């Protein structure tokens, strides 16, 4: 089950994406897919646009998430 959220993106992020000629949605979907290890196999592609960019990218996304401390935030609420 998916959940739709709406957020305002900062001008800096929009400018970075524009400079690199990439849609912000693509960047965000790719990061989410790497973080959650979503792999869209060519033989059975996902229709929602989420697909990991590779094993190194999955590892780096997870390391970022853990380094920020997101898995531990629940302990401090």
N, C-alpha and C positions, 0 to 999 in steps of 0.2 A: 504494500500500500504506500502510495506516495503522498506527500504533504506539500501544498503550495504555500510559499511565504512571499511577501513583497518587502524588499528593502531598497533604500536609496543608496546608490553607489556614488562614491566620492568622485569628484571631477578628475582627480589624479589617476584613478584607476581607469576611467573612461579614456583619458588622454593617452595613457600607456597602451591600452588596447588599440586605440585608433592609430597611434604611431606604428605599432607592429601589424596593423591591418588584420586584427583578430577580433571576433565578436566577444564581448564580455561574458555572454552566456556560455560560449565554448570554453573559456578559461575556467569559469566556475564549475561547470559540469565535469571537466577533465580533472580538476583538483578533487572534487567530491568522489569521482570514480576511483582515482588513485588511492585516496584515503580509505575508502570502503572496500577496496580490492574488487571493484566491479569490472569484470572482463566480458566483453561482448565478442563472442567467437564468430568468425566469419561464416561458419556453417549454421550458426543460430544467432543472428544479430539481434540486439535489443532495439526496441522501437522508441525508447525514451531519450536516446542521445548520450547516455552515460557509457563511457568506455575508458578503461585504464590506458595509460600511455606506455606501460611496461613495468617490469619488476623493480628497476632502480627508482622509478618515479613513485611507485607504491611505497617503497621503503622510505624515501625521503619525505613523502607526505605524512607518513605515520610518525617519523622522527620529529617533524615540525610540530605535529599535534601533541605529542607527548612532551616535547621540550617546553612548549607554552604552558603545559600543565593541565590541559582540559580534562584528562581522565581523573584528576584529583579535585577538581572544583567542587564536586558534590560533598566532599568531606568538610568543606569550609562554609557551607550554607547554613 
